[in-house]
Structures are given as C-alpha cells and as structure tokens.
Amino acid sequence: MGIGPEPLRGLAYGRYGCIQLAIGSGRCKDNPRRCPNVEQVPAMPKEILRTRVLIVGAGPVGLALAADLGWRGIPCTIIEQSDGVIHHPRATAVNARSMEFFRRWGITDLVRKAGTPPDFPHTVLFVTSLQGFEIARIERPGHGGIRPTETSPERPQRCNQLWLDPILRDLATGFSCVTLRYRWRFESFVEDQEGIVATVHDLGTDEVRTITADYLVDCSGGHSTLRQSLGIEMRGSPDIDYNLSIFVRAPDLWKYHDKGKAALIHFIAAQGPRRNLVLLDGRELWRFGVTGKEFYDDPERVDANRLFDEVAGEETPREIISVRRWSARDVVADRYRLGRVFLAGDAAHLNHPDGGFGLNTGLGDIADLGWKLSAALEGWGGSLLLDSYESERRPVGLRNVRQAEENLQIKKRRQIESTIGDSTTEGAEARHRMRAAILRDSTRNYVTDGTALGYTYDPSPICWGDGSPPTADTITEYRPSSRPGSRAPHAWLADGRSTLDLFGSGFTLLRFGDDPPAADSIVAAFARRGMPLSEDRIQERNVRSLYERSVVLVRPDGHVAWRSDDLPDDPLALADRVRGAG
Ligand SMILES: Cc1cc2nc3c(=O)[nH]c(=O)nc-3n(C[C@H](O)[C@H](O)[C@H](O)COP(=O)(O)OP(=O)(O)OC[C@H]3O[C@@H](n4cnc5c(N)ncnc54)[C@H](O)[C@@H]3O)c2cc1C
C-alpha cells in the first residue's frame, strides 16, 4: 500500500459515523464538534504498523479467524480492547460442525479435555425446582464423549468460553504470522483504493497507533461501533429479553437433589421468571440464568442467593462468583461486507442463546471467510469471491436466527398452569400436559444436528449447481448430501481417516470407484489459474454411494463446489466459477 508522507484522503469511519477527513491536517471537513473522533486521529503517526488482515475483537470468532489465517500463512493482526481475561462465562455448547473446524486445526483433544467430562450426560432436564417435581427430560446420547456418530467424526461438546477462548488464543498466537494485541482499542479507519488505514488507541500506553491492512474484519461483537459507523443496521425481531447471568460454584450439585446429573436444567414455575442452570465444568461451576426486566434494571439489588434457594433449595451449598446482566435479540446485519470491511460473529448476527447458535454460527462465518481472504491475498481469488461471503453466510445467519426466534416464541407461548408445582392430582396432570408439550416442541432446541451440519450455500455464485432438487432443511436430524453448496459428508475410510480429513487448505478433487474419470484437465485448469488443488481416489463403495457422483470437487472450507459423473466440458470455466471469477 502506498502510504507516504502525503496526507491521506478518503472516507473515514469512526465511532461516530462516516466523515470526510484529511489525515495529516487532522481536520474534519464537517463540523468538528459533531465529529469528536477527529481528535483521536494523530497529526503525524510516528509508526505505521502493516498487516494484511486487521481483525477487531479477540472474542472466540476473532481468535478463530486469526487462527485460520495463521494456519493458511496469511499475516494478520488482531486487536482487543480488554486484557483478554474472561471473568464470566458465556457460550458452552460447541456443535459438531465447530468441532470439525477444530479437528482441522488439531485442537479437538484440548477442547474435549477442557470442557465437560466425557461421561457427564448432556441431558436437558425440566423441573419445577430441584427439590420439587421432574416434568420432562431430553436425553442427547449423540453429544459428548469421543465415540464418533454416523454423520460426523466429531460429537457436539460442552466447552465454555472460559476455556475455549484461551485454546483459540494459544492456537492463533502459535502462528508466527499472527500478532495479537490486548488493550488496543479500534477507533476509526479510512478506506481508499489500496486498503485500510486504521486508528487504534493503545490503552496501555495511552498512545494512538496507525495500522494499515488490505482488509478489516469486524469481530467486535454485538455492540460493534465499527458496524454502526458503517451505517449497517441490524434487523429482525424487536422482542428483547432482559437477563441476569449468575456465575455460581455449587460442588456436586446433583448430590443435593434426586433428579440425577444433567447439563441443562430448566425451571418451570407457575409464577416467577424463566430460570435455568447451565453446567460448565462437570464438577462445580454453573451459569444460573434469570430472565426478567426487573432484575436487569437493577442487578445490584438482586439477591442471587435467594433466587438460587428457590430453584436448588436452601441447603444446597453454593458460592456466587459474579453477576452480569445482558439482553438478547434475534437480529441480523443488513450487510456482511462493505468495501474492504467484513462483519463476522456477533457483529453480524445476534440470537437468543438457548439453542447454542451464536458462537457456532460465528465459527461458520470464519470457515467461509478465511479461505476467501487468503485466496484474494494470494492472487487466485476472482472479483466475486469476497462478495460471496455475504451471499453465502447472511442466509445462514438469517436461518439460524429465525430458528432461535421460533424457539423463543414457542417457549413464550407455552401456558404454565397454576397447579404445576402442586402435589395433587391436578398438579400431576398439569405436569403431564407440560411434559407432552416440551417433548413435542422443544427437542428442536437441544438436538440440532440438521442446523449444525445441514446448512447449504444455495444459491451461491461460486458453486456449480447440477440441477438436482434441494435437500430439505431440517433441524434435529441431519441428512447428508453432496449437492453443490452442501457440507461434504463424513464417512470413515479404510485407513481410519474421515473423508473430512482429506480436505486441506486448498480445493480437493475426490474421484470414486475403480474407474473414475481422469482428472488431468481439471488439474491443468486449476494450475493455470494458480489455484491449490489436491486429488484423492476413494475406493470404498459406501463412500461412493454417499457422495452420489464419480467426481466431486470440495472447496477449502469443506463444502461441495461441483459434482458430476463426467468431466466438465470446460474445466477452465469450472475453475473460474469456483474461484469467483466466473
Ligand atoms: C449467556 C450466554 C450464553 C451463550 N451460550 C452460547 C452457546 O452455548 N453456544 C453458542 O454458540 N453461543 C452462545 N452464546 C453466544 C456467544 O457467546 C457469542 O455468539 C460469541 O461470544 C460471539 O463471539 P464474537 O467473537 O463474535 O463476539 P464477542 O465474544 O462479543 O467478542 C467481541 C470482542 O471484541 C472486543 N471489542 C469490542 N469493541 C472493540 C474495539 N473497538 N476495539 C477492540 N476490541 C473490541 C470486545 O472486548 C470482545 O472481546 C451465548 C451468549 C450468552 C450471552
């Protein structure tokens, strides 16, 4: 990028919106009093730090992007305004697709060991209280532990961000091309033809720094000021839930009630707020959730011990570690890309956390964006490739957020009879009716293999459709498909590897059976365009029938780009299409 002593001119985006400015003069052409961020732009930056991709926010999504880019050898810098220490738990549920991403980065053992012990049941329990009545339970035998399922080499796991974020941080910073800076706050940026010039406040030294980059990725979460400065709106349900999150230590909680071990416990009471307990470490740590505006508005006055007494009983030992308030909405950003800026994770979509979609959807964003940024920087990505991030990922964001919203509405519509906690015949009947309603309507909230593995990029500007009918979009059950746009299915190979283990950082051409079409013309076309491609022959018949065609081209993110029983008429057109130049 040509950054010289001349003042830079361009569009600047800061915490207060878009302004025209000339860096160097430090003057805003608009009324400076309406553009206070101008004060934060240095008159003459002492040192300009250069990177290829600047990532704002070292939450799990930013860290995962840094790790993915590092894994691909792309220099990047990730800045985080906090010191990186996590004091309070948020996400715990890691779905099978996220575990598959972790498998590719070699961290699944760490995630499994850090999270809930393998023998702890992932049961979802519904009770009036732990000392009261059990209403229903949803078992999840496909979750946790190490035995593979039929559809994935990885099972969903429970690993809270208390442990997951440090694993991702260590992974990212293990790559020499990744730079992580804590206590650096992104303030504003200028974009011109050649790239991004960002202004960052080093909170440790109270200095203003300048970072230049080819691309800027906003992973700064739901309150992103960067997104707001771009004028990108979040749209969706206006329904806001107000919550308290209470971090509790309650060792061996299950010894103080008769309901057994469960990973999630929902409390259903005739009166009172919605409440739940979320298991964190399988021993003593829990997140106690309480919904209600009255708690949110005045957390200082909340008696967390009394609330805990109500659900667990006064005799149950506990220590309240911390209390935080948070609100939940189901919204998606209008745009995922504007020029050289991309939005990912909570900066792009927010949802109620019950189904465990937020972090997992954010990791899906990263899997899509990482290879596209890498292709653009390596020079083989076409002009449509980066645009395809929005056209592929935004529909997935809308889909998952819609599902979270539907789940919430189902829960809110459910009538709780006044006798539900009574030890009478009426009480038993009320619980029976509630049980039937929960089993009918709520399994989709907790068993989400279809949501996790079944999303497809259809239509996609960079996949080559084959005219086959779309696969049904399901929630609880995942139906494997090699239809272009789908996640390439998992199957075990004779040598013990999963088909997913064949997919590296480039494209993979799978050829099935004893006499598959020769791949030479495709290999030559990809080589001509400088595109990374590896080839694999697969003899196993069951895998051939799962993949449905003789030749299947898989993208660097493990999604199918093209499939056929024959060679393409124009291999160069295929290469151009899947690199975003078609
Ligand atoms: C109670 C609760 C339970 C949840 N449970 C689940 C679950 O089980 N499964 C699931 O998938 N999801 C769950 N989620 C959602 C999940 O926590 C989020 O989706 C996830 O943390 C989003 O990650 P992120 O990296 O996009 O954003 P964040 O985690 O919000 O990280 C953004 C980072 O950017 C930093 N930042 C912000 N502005 C700046 C700036 N100007 N400069 C530098 N840094 C900045 C912030 O300090 C922060 O560290 C839950 C959420 C909540 C609240």
The ligand as an ORCA input file, in Angstrom:
! r2SCAN-3c Opt
* xyz 0 1
  C     -25.469    -16.226     28.371
  C     -24.987    -16.591     27.012
  C     -24.862    -17.938     26.650
  C     -24.451    -18.285     25.375
  N     -24.350    -19.605     25.041
  C     -23.978    -19.953     23.792
  C     -23.789    -21.318     23.433
  O     -23.967    -22.215     24.259
  N     -23.377    -21.594     22.157
  C     -23.157    -20.618     21.236
  O     -22.834    -20.930     20.082
  N     -23.284    -19.307     21.565
  C     -23.680    -18.954     22.812
  N     -23.740    -17.648     23.168
  C     -23.347    -16.627     22.204
  C     -21.828    -16.450     22.183
  O     -21.349    -16.121     23.462
  C     -21.470    -15.363     21.202
  O     -22.096    -15.643     19.979
  C     -19.966    -15.289     20.990
  O     -19.288    -14.930     22.157
  C     -19.671    -14.248     19.907
  O     -18.299    -14.168     19.733
  P     -17.668    -12.922     18.995
  O     -16.198    -13.187     18.992
  O     -18.369    -12.669     17.719
  O     -18.026    -11.665     19.914
  P     -17.618    -11.360     21.413
  O     -17.428    -12.624     22.175
  O     -18.606    -10.395     21.914
  O     -16.193    -10.682     21.302
  C     -16.045     -9.384     20.789
  C     -14.739     -8.818     21.319
  O     -14.481     -7.577     20.668
  C     -13.925     -6.682     21.613
  N     -14.137     -5.317     21.136
  C     -15.313     -4.657     21.022
  N     -15.104     -3.416     20.517
  C     -13.769     -3.305     20.311
  C     -12.938     -2.252     19.820
  N     -13.433     -1.079     19.431
  N     -11.594     -2.477     19.750
  C     -11.055     -3.667     20.142
  N     -11.798     -4.681     20.644
  C     -13.139     -4.506     20.714
  C     -14.692     -6.994     22.891
  O     -13.971     -6.556     24.037
  C     -14.813     -8.512     22.815
  O     -13.750     -9.162     23.458
  C     -24.143    -17.273     24.448
  C     -24.241    -15.931     24.809
  C     -24.661    -15.590     26.066
  C     -24.769    -14.133     26.449
*
